[in-house]
Amino acid sequence: MSDAQYFTHDGLENLKKELTNLKVHARADASRAIAEARDKGDLSENAEYDAAKDAQGLLEAKISQLETILANARLIDTTKMDTDKIMILSKVKVLNVKTKQNQEFTLVSEKEADLKSGKISVGSPIGKGLLGKAKGETAEIDIPAGKLQLKVLDISF
């Protein structure tokens, strides 16, 4: 099983910026918090010191996680993709068969998903249900509220 995650250029750049920020600024802040807590006396009964060390541990875990994601990241070249079938980075216009409402989604990696901006994960139930569908096809998707039917109206990038 591959741990590869696919990213747009912007998504990959945002991930790199987040990692740099954590390494440069957040690490410095964590070190400062530990030093301040250490200056407050006996470390065996210093809850502030323990909390600062725990926060540092969580920060290092987050940095490690982002480094792993970046090591396995794959940049998607949209110039080599077609719009015959829905795939990652497809911008999809669909019709909800039940409500007769149109919706637009862009299918992205889980790390880039942001429902407010219309970006849904390919790993979500809707994303999985739409993958591989062509224009004119209807996807029947099992969601917690029941079955959702989405007719594919348009596919673009």
PyRosetta script that sets phi, psi and omega in degrees:
from pyrosetta import init, pose_from_sequence

init()
pose = pose_from_sequence("MSDAQYFTHDGLENLKKELTNLKVHARADASRAIAEARDKGDLSENAEYDAAKDAQGLLEAKISQLETILANARLIDTTKMDTDKIMILSKVKVLNVKTKQNQEFTLVSEKEADLKSGKISVGSPIGKGLLGKAKGETAEIDIPAGKLQLKVLDISF")
pose.set_psi(1, 131.6)
pose.set_omega(1, -178.0)
pose.set_phi(2, -87.7)
pose.set_psi(2, 141.5)
pose.set_omega(2, 175.8)
pose.set_phi(3, -96.2)
pose.set_psi(3, 11.1)
pose.set_omega(3, -177.9)
pose.set_phi(4, -63.1)
pose.set_psi(4, 136.9)
pose.set_omega(4, 173.0)
pose.set_phi(5, -122.7)
pose.set_psi(5, 139.2)
pose.set_omega(5, -176.2)
pose.set_phi(6, -100.0)
pose.set_psi(6, 137.1)
pose.set_omega(6, -175.1)
pose.set_phi(7, -132.7)
pose.set_psi(7, 152.3)
pose.set_omega(7, 167.9)
pose.set_phi(8, -78.0)
pose.set_psi(8, 168.9)
pose.set_omega(8, 177.6)
pose.set_phi(9, -59.7)
pose.set_psi(9, -46.3)
pose.set_omega(9, -179.6)
pose.set_phi(10, -63.6)
pose.set_psi(10, -42.4)
pose.set_omega(10, 179.7)
pose.set_phi(11, -62.1)
pose.set_psi(11, -40.4)
pose.set_omega(11, 179.1)
pose.set_phi(12, -67.9)
pose.set_psi(12, -40.9)
pose.set_omega(12, 178.1)
pose.set_phi(13, -64.0)
pose.set_psi(13, -40.6)
pose.set_omega(13, 177.9)
pose.set_phi(14, -63.0)
pose.set_psi(14, -39.1)
pose.set_omega(14, 178.0)
pose.set_phi(15, -64.2)
pose.set_psi(15, -42.1)
pose.set_omega(15, 178.4)
pose.set_phi(16, -64.2)
pose.set_psi(16, -41.3)
pose.set_omega(16, 178.5)
pose.set_phi(17, -63.7)
pose.set_psi(17, -42.2)
pose.set_omega(17, 178.7)
pose.set_phi(18, -61.2)
pose.set_psi(18, -43.6)
pose.set_omega(18, 179.2)
pose.set_phi(19, -63.8)
pose.set_psi(19, -44.1)
pose.set_omega(19, 178.4)
pose.set_phi(20, -61.3)
pose.set_psi(20, -43.0)
pose.set_omega(20, 179.0)
pose.set_phi(21, -61.2)
pose.set_psi(21, -43.8)
pose.set_omega(21, 179.1)
pose.set_phi(22, -64.0)
pose.set_psi(22, -42.9)
pose.set_omega(22, -177.9)
pose.set_phi(23, -68.6)
pose.set_psi(23, -39.4)
pose.set_omega(23, -174.9)
pose.set_phi(24, -87.0)
pose.set_psi(24, -58.4)
pose.set_omega(24, -172.3)
pose.set_phi(25, -85.1)
pose.set_psi(25, -49.0)
pose.set_omega(25, -175.6)
pose.set_phi(26, -66.6)
pose.set_psi(26, -37.8)
pose.set_omega(26, 177.4)
pose.set_phi(27, -63.4)
pose.set_psi(27, -42.1)
pose.set_omega(27, 179.5)
pose.set_phi(28, -63.3)
pose.set_psi(28, -42.1)
pose.set_omega(28, 178.3)
pose.set_phi(29, -63.2)
pose.set_psi(29, -41.5)
pose.set_omega(29, 179.8)
pose.set_phi(30, -64.6)
pose.set_psi(30, -42.4)
pose.set_omega(30, 178.6)
pose.set_phi(31, -63.4)
pose.set_psi(31, -40.5)
pose.set_omega(31, 178.5)
pose.set_phi(32, -63.5)
pose.set_psi(32, -42.4)
pose.set_omega(32, 179.7)
pose.set_phi(33, -63.9)
pose.set_psi(33, -38.5)
pose.set_omega(33, 178.5)
pose.set_phi(34, -67.2)
pose.set_psi(34, -43.9)
pose.set_omega(34, 179.9)
pose.set_phi(35, -62.6)
pose.set_psi(35, -42.3)
pose.set_omega(35, 179.1)
pose.set_phi(36, -63.9)
pose.set_psi(36, -41.5)
pose.set_omega(36, -179.7)
pose.set_phi(37, -68.5)
pose.set_psi(37, -36.7)
pose.set_omega(37, 179.6)
pose.set_phi(38, -63.9)
pose.set_psi(38, -35.2)
pose.set_omega(38, -179.3)
pose.set_phi(39, -69.6)
pose.set_psi(39, -11.6)
pose.set_omega(39, -176.2)
pose.set_phi(40, -87.5)
pose.set_psi(40, 7.2)
pose.set_omega(40, 172.4)
pose.set_phi(41, 118.4)
pose.set_psi(41, -153.0)
pose.set_omega(41, -173.9)
pose.set_phi(42, -50.6)
pose.set_psi(42, 118.4)
pose.set_omega(42, -176.7)
pose.set_phi(43, -73.7)
pose.set_psi(43, -22.7)
pose.set_omega(43, -177.4)
pose.set_phi(44, -68.9)
pose.set_psi(44, -23.7)
pose.set_omega(44, -179.8)
pose.set_phi(45, -124.7)
pose.set_psi(45, 27.5)
pose.set_omega(45, -175.9)
pose.set_phi(46, -104.2)
pose.set_psi(46, 96.8)
pose.set_omega(46, -178.1)
pose.set_phi(47, -65.5)
pose.set_psi(47, -33.2)
pose.set_omega(47, 179.5)
pose.set_phi(48, -64.7)
pose.set_psi(48, -38.8)
pose.set_omega(48, 177.8)
pose.set_phi(49, -65.4)
pose.set_psi(49, -45.4)
pose.set_omega(49, 179.1)
pose.set_phi(50, -60.8)
pose.set_psi(50, -42.1)
pose.set_omega(50, 179.7)
pose.set_phi(51, -64.8)
pose.set_psi(51, -40.9)
pose.set_omega(51, 179.6)
pose.set_phi(52, -65.4)
pose.set_psi(52, -40.0)
pose.set_omega(52, 178.0)
pose.set_phi(53, -66.5)
pose.set_psi(53, -40.0)
pose.set_omega(53, 177.5)
pose.set_phi(54, -63.2)
pose.set_psi(54, -43.2)
pose.set_omega(54, 179.1)
pose.set_phi(55, -62.2)
pose.set_psi(55, -38.4)
pose.set_omega(55, 178.0)
pose.set_phi(56, -64.9)
pose.set_psi(56, -40.4)
pose.set_omega(56, 178.2)
pose.set_phi(57, -62.3)
pose.set_psi(57, -41.8)
pose.set_omega(57, 177.6)
pose.set_phi(58, -65.3)
pose.set_psi(58, -38.9)
pose.set_omega(58, 177.6)
pose.set_phi(59, -62.0)
pose.set_psi(59, -46.4)
pose.set_omega(59, 179.8)
pose.set_phi(60, -64.2)
pose.set_psi(60, -34.6)
pose.set_omega(60, 177.2)
pose.set_phi(61, -66.1)
pose.set_psi(61, -41.6)
pose.set_omega(61, 178.6)
pose.set_phi(62, -64.5)
pose.set_psi(62, -42.3)
pose.set_omega(62, 177.7)
pose.set_phi(63, -61.3)
pose.set_psi(63, -44.9)
pose.set_omega(63, 179.2)
pose.set_phi(64, -61.6)
pose.set_psi(64, -41.5)
pose.set_omega(64, 179.3)
pose.set_phi(65, -62.8)
pose.set_psi(65, -45.2)
pose.set_omega(65, 179.8)
pose.set_phi(66, -65.8)
pose.set_psi(66, -37.2)
pose.set_omega(66, 178.0)
pose.set_phi(67, -64.0)
pose.set_psi(67, -38.6)
pose.set_omega(67, 177.9)
pose.set_phi(68, -65.8)
pose.set_psi(68, -43.6)
pose.set_omega(68, 178.5)
pose.set_phi(69, -61.1)
pose.set_psi(69, -45.3)
pose.set_omega(69, 179.8)
pose.set_phi(70, -64.3)
pose.set_psi(70, -36.5)
pose.set_omega(70, 179.5)
pose.set_phi(71, -64.6)
pose.set_psi(71, -29.8)
pose.set_omega(71, -178.6)
pose.set_phi(72, -103.6)
pose.set_psi(72, 5.1)
pose.set_omega(72, -176.4)
pose.set_phi(73, -71.1)
pose.set_psi(73, 142.4)
pose.set_omega(73, 176.3)
pose.set_phi(74, -125.0)
pose.set_psi(74, 129.5)
pose.set_omega(74, 178.6)
pose.set_phi(75, -85.9)
pose.set_psi(75, 132.8)
pose.set_omega(75, -177.5)
pose.set_phi(76, -93.0)
pose.set_psi(76, 128.3)
pose.set_omega(76, 178.0)
pose.set_phi(77, -98.5)
pose.set_psi(77, 102.2)
pose.set_omega(77, -175.9)
pose.set_phi(78, -70.6)
pose.set_psi(78, -14.6)
pose.set_omega(78, 179.6)
pose.set_phi(79, -69.8)
pose.set_psi(79, -19.2)
pose.set_omega(79, -178.8)
pose.set_phi(80, -102.6)
pose.set_psi(80, 14.3)
pose.set_omega(80, -177.7)
pose.set_phi(81, -111.2)
pose.set_psi(81, 151.2)
pose.set_omega(81, 176.8)
pose.set_phi(82, -114.7)
pose.set_psi(82, 172.4)
pose.set_omega(82, -176.0)
pose.set_phi(83, -109.4)
pose.set_psi(83, 22.4)
pose.set_omega(83, 178.3)
pose.set_phi(84, -72.2)
pose.set_psi(84, -37.3)
pose.set_omega(84, -178.1)
pose.set_phi(85, -132.3)
pose.set_psi(85, 153.1)
pose.set_omega(85, 179.5)
pose.set_phi(86, -75.4)
pose.set_psi(86, 131.5)
pose.set_omega(86, 176.7)
pose.set_phi(87, -144.3)
pose.set_psi(87, -179.6)
pose.set_omega(87, 178.9)
pose.set_phi(88, -57.2)
pose.set_psi(88, 139.1)
pose.set_omega(88, -176.9)
pose.set_phi(89, 78.1)
pose.set_psi(89, 0.5)
pose.set_omega(89, 175.4)
pose.set_phi(90, -68.6)
pose.set_psi(90, 137.5)
pose.set_omega(90, 170.8)
pose.set_phi(91, -97.6)
pose.set_psi(91, 120.0)
pose.set_omega(91, -170.3)
pose.set_phi(92, -119.6)
pose.set_psi(92, 131.2)
pose.set_omega(92, 172.4)
pose.set_phi(93, -106.0)
pose.set_psi(93, 124.5)
pose.set_omega(93, -177.1)
pose.set_phi(94, -128.1)
pose.set_psi(94, 159.5)
pose.set_omega(94, 175.3)
pose.set_phi(95, -114.4)
pose.set_psi(95, 123.5)
pose.set_omega(95, 173.7)
pose.set_phi(96, -74.6)
pose.set_psi(96, 112.6)
pose.set_omega(96, -173.6)
pose.set_phi(97, -60.5)
pose.set_psi(97, -38.5)
pose.set_omega(97, -176.8)
pose.set_phi(98, -73.0)
pose.set_psi(98, -48.4)
pose.set_omega(98, -174.8)
pose.set_phi(99, -91.3)
pose.set_psi(99, -11.5)
pose.set_omega(99, -178.4)
pose.set_phi(100, 62.7)
pose.set_psi(100, 25.9)
pose.set_omega(100, 178.1)
pose.set_phi(101, -102.2)
pose.set_psi(101, 140.9)
pose.set_omega(101, 175.0)
pose.set_phi(102, -86.5)
pose.set_psi(102, 144.1)
pose.set_omega(102, 175.8)
pose.set_phi(103, -138.2)
pose.set_psi(103, 153.2)
pose.set_omega(103, 175.3)
pose.set_phi(104, -123.8)
pose.set_psi(104, 135.6)
pose.set_omega(104, 178.1)
pose.set_phi(105, -133.2)
pose.set_psi(105, 151.5)
pose.set_omega(105, 166.2)
pose.set_phi(106, -116.0)
pose.set_psi(106, 126.5)
pose.set_omega(106, -179.4)
pose.set_phi(107, -86.6)
pose.set_psi(107, 122.0)
pose.set_omega(107, -176.1)
pose.set_phi(108, -131.5)
pose.set_psi(108, 177.1)
pose.set_omega(108, 175.9)
pose.set_phi(109, -69.3)
pose.set_psi(109, 163.7)
pose.set_omega(109, -178.9)
pose.set_phi(110, -60.2)
pose.set_psi(110, -35.0)
pose.set_omega(110, -178.3)
pose.set_phi(111, -68.8)
pose.set_psi(111, -27.5)
pose.set_omega(111, -178.1)
pose.set_phi(112, -95.3)
pose.set_psi(112, -7.7)
pose.set_omega(112, -175.3)
pose.set_phi(113, -58.4)
pose.set_psi(113, 135.7)
pose.set_omega(113, 178.2)
pose.set_phi(114, -156.7)
pose.set_psi(114, 97.3)
pose.set_omega(114, -174.2)
pose.set_phi(115, -59.2)
pose.set_psi(115, -34.5)
pose.set_omega(115, -179.3)
pose.set_phi(116, -60.7)
pose.set_psi(116, -32.8)
pose.set_omega(116, 179.7)
pose.set_phi(117, -100.4)
pose.set_psi(117, 13.7)
pose.set_omega(117, 175.4)
pose.set_phi(118, 79.5)
pose.set_psi(118, 16.2)
pose.set_omega(118, 179.6)
pose.set_phi(119, -102.4)
pose.set_psi(119, 116.6)
pose.set_omega(119, 178.8)
pose.set_phi(120, -114.5)
pose.set_psi(120, 150.4)
pose.set_omega(120, -177.9)
pose.set_phi(121, -73.5)
pose.set_psi(121, 142.8)
pose.set_omega(121, 174.5)
pose.set_phi(122, -68.3)
pose.set_psi(122, -15.3)
pose.set_omega(122, 178.7)
pose.set_phi(123, -89.9)
pose.set_psi(123, -7.1)
pose.set_omega(123, 179.0)
pose.set_phi(124, -76.1)
pose.set_psi(124, 161.1)
pose.set_omega(124, 178.6)
pose.set_phi(125, -56.1)
pose.set_psi(125, -42.8)
pose.set_omega(125, 179.5)
pose.set_phi(126, -67.5)
pose.set_psi(126, -43.9)
pose.set_omega(126, 178.2)
pose.set_phi(127, -59.0)
pose.set_psi(127, -47.4)
pose.set_omega(127, 178.8)
pose.set_phi(128, -61.9)
pose.set_psi(128, -40.0)
pose.set_omega(128, -178.8)
pose.set_phi(129, -67.4)
pose.set_psi(129, -30.6)
pose.set_omega(129, -178.2)
pose.set_phi(130, -86.0)
pose.set_psi(130, -26.3)
pose.set_omega(130, -178.2)
pose.set_phi(131, -54.8)
pose.set_psi(131, 131.8)
pose.set_omega(131, 176.3)
pose.set_phi(132, 85.7)
pose.set_psi(132, -7.6)
pose.set_omega(132, 179.6)
pose.set_phi(133, -78.0)
pose.set_psi(133, 151.4)
pose.set_omega(133, 178.9)
pose.set_phi(134, -109.2)
pose.set_psi(134, 167.1)
pose.set_omega(134, 177.8)
pose.set_phi(135, -58.2)
pose.set_psi(135, 131.9)
pose.set_omega(135, -179.6)
pose.set_phi(136, 95.6)
pose.set_psi(136, -19.2)
pose.set_omega(136, 178.9)
pose.set_phi(137, -78.0)
pose.set_psi(137, 155.0)
pose.set_omega(137, 176.3)
pose.set_phi(138, -113.3)
pose.set_psi(138, 128.0)
pose.set_omega(138, 178.3)
pose.set_phi(139, -96.6)
pose.set_psi(139, 128.5)
pose.set_omega(139, 173.2)
pose.set_phi(140, -100.3)
pose.set_psi(140, 117.1)
pose.set_omega(140, -172.2)
pose.set_phi(141, -120.0)
pose.set_psi(141, 128.4)
pose.set_omega(141, 175.0)
pose.set_phi(142, -80.9)
pose.set_psi(142, 119.9)
pose.set_omega(142, 176.1)
pose.set_phi(143, -125.1)
pose.set_psi(143, 164.7)
pose.set_omega(143, -178.8)
pose.set_phi(144, -53.0)
pose.set_psi(144, -31.2)
pose.set_omega(144, -178.4)
pose.set_phi(145, -85.7)
pose.set_psi(145, 1.6)
pose.set_omega(145, -179.5)
pose.set_phi(146, 129.3)
pose.set_psi(146, -143.6)
pose.set_omega(146, 179.3)
pose.set_phi(147, -101.7)
pose.set_psi(147, 138.0)
pose.set_omega(147, 178.5)
pose.set_phi(148, -117.4)
pose.set_psi(148, 130.6)
pose.set_omega(148, 178.2)
pose.set_phi(149, -113.1)
pose.set_psi(149, 119.4)
pose.set_omega(149, 179.2)
pose.set_phi(150, -120.7)
pose.set_psi(150, 120.7)
pose.set_omega(150, 177.1)
pose.set_phi(151, -92.2)
pose.set_psi(151, 128.4)
pose.set_omega(151, -178.2)
pose.set_phi(152, -78.3)
pose.set_psi(152, 117.2)
pose.set_omega(152, -179.8)
pose.set_phi(153, -95.0)
pose.set_psi(153, -36.7)
pose.set_omega(153, -176.8)
pose.set_phi(154, -156.8)
pose.set_psi(154, 148.4)
pose.set_omega(154, 177.0)
pose.set_phi(155, -131.4)
pose.set_psi(155, 129.1)
pose.set_omega(155, 177.8)
pose.set_phi(156, -148.6)
pose.set_psi(156, -177.0)
pose.set_omega(156, 176.2)
pose.set_phi(157, -126.3)
pose.dump_pdb("model.pdb")
